[in-house]
Amino acid sequence: MTDQEILDNAPEGATHIDEDNDFWKFSDSKRQIFDENESWFNCDSNEPLRSLADIRKIVELEDGDV
């Protein structure tokens, strides 16, 4: 998935994505993953995560929108 596709497919509230293209939401002390039933549930993971804010900035820089 390209960075733009990640942003386009991110569910509302998502803050991160993992190597398996699973979306995560971090809020307060909660870590939640978006499951195939399209709902959030609490989950812990040690997988490397990418920040959607960082991905958004990369897309903006690539598009020259900064």
N, C-alpha and C positions, 0 to 999 in steps of 0.2 A: 504494500500500500504506500502510495506517495504521501508526503507530508500534507499536501492539500486534501487528499482523500481521507486522511486521519481526521483532519479538522471537520470535513464535511460529514463524516460518519459518527462523530463523537456525540454520545447522548448528553442531554442537558445535565449539567452538574459535574461532568467528567473533568478531572484535573491532570490525569496521567494515562499513559498507555504502556503495556508491557511488550515483551518480545513476541508474544503469541497474538498480538493485536487485541488484547482484552483491555477494556477501559476501566480505570480506577477513579475513585473519588476520595480525596482526603479532606476531612473536616474535623476540626478540633482534634481529638485523639482517635477518631474512627478511620479505618481503612476499609473501603467497600469496593467490591468488584461488580461490574454490570454483567449479569448472566444471560444465558440464551433465552430466558423468559422475559427479558427486557425489564428487569427489576434489579435494584441494588441490594446486596447482602454483605454483612461483615465478613472479612476474610484477611488473613495474614499471608504475606508472601515475601520471599527474599529475592524475587526476580528483579533484574535491573528494570527500572522504569524511566520513561521519557516524559518530561513535563510538556503539557499541551501549550502552556504559555511560551515555552522556548520554541516549540514547533511553529506556533503562530508568528513569532518574531522572525524565524528563519524564512517563512513563506513571504512575509512582508518585505524582507531584505531582498529576496530573490525577485520579487515583483517590482521592486523599486518604489514601494509605497511608503517609504520612511521619510 
